[in-house]
Amino acid sequence: MAEKMRDGIIKRGSLYYYVVTERGRFPAVDRQGKPKLDAAGNQIVRTSRQRWVKGAATRAATKALRDEARNAVHQGTYVTPKDLTVSAWLDQWMTAHEVELKPSTAKTYRDKIELYLKPTIGHEKVQALSPSLLSGVWRQMQAAGGKNGKPLSRRTVEFARAVLRKAMEDAVVERIVQVNPVVGSKMAKRDGKPQHTTWTGEQLKVFLARAAEDRWAPLWELAAGTGMRRGELMALRWDDVDLEGGLVSVERSVTQLGKERVATSPKNHERRKVAIDPHLVASLKAWKLRQAQERLAAGPAYVDAEGLLFTWEDGRAVLPDYVTRAFGKLQAAVSAALAEGGEPALPRLVVHELRHTHATLLLRDGVPVHIVAKRLGHKDPSVTLNVYADVIPDDDTSAVDVFSKAVWGA
């Protein structure tokens, strides 16, 4: 004999269900799903409705769930149960959220979602996410979340976690979940300070000397001599360069979407002026002369209308992704030449690590952190301290010497 409903609880099959009265605005519909209209032809809207919700295997446990739900309704924090998956929510969220993002940032978000979040938790229900579940996901992702089960860097996992955290913050606002489950999730403990692959001053000197005949030698010199990001370098115009004053103004950045260049503001909107040394000034003057000769030789076929610093012989803009590939190929050629001559090999870098090399050389030589931060375009020196903690000398002997000479004269 079927069990009767008692106290808003009824058994259906092996589970109990409870009824909860939701508050809000609910358009009334008939049994066929058609809108119910009043005498004036307007759709009827109700301020409450009853919903049956799946409970637990026992009446007592279901009663506890019912009481919790009714209390949430009273407090105004009740969230309607939904079967929405993480994958579906991330798609919905990105569609709405990307209008306020730079194209490059939106692409990065989508990449992290498609490569890491959807494969691991895309099938999960949004309302089933919990800090403990996500903590396990981050650990697994870091251990084997890369291509063919390879480990992922902590930075990559942290970025994926940050994207999900933003998405779940909006899920709270949309009343899909009560609390953000990412907030309480834990990443695996850091294994020491962050490390960067960089060149010493001597190694950088060797590379630049070997690369002197490369078309893009001025680009590699400017990257290493200023610490500018790839996108900032490729967005430079001659109007941004004061060769007499030895200053480069970082006003914009470019990113690549498909085969197109998309202009944006610099990262964190940190426009800045970066001083360059006499060697770089001379290098850029020679490059400007070469570019003028190419413009003259190309005549009407020369296409650059922006006055870009780095262009092909016919004035075409250089795509950022090409720069990454060209730097890798040049390194391979330099390494081969060094090996042939029996000289020591150089550590393999990606182009962004010229930026790390610039910062590392300055910090190791005692240049104040706030100066380095300004050159790099970091919003706050604390960012520089965090990123380059491994290269800042922590021996306080020099501090003792400075104090001794200032006070005791010794």
Disulfide bonds with the S-S distance in Angstrom:
none
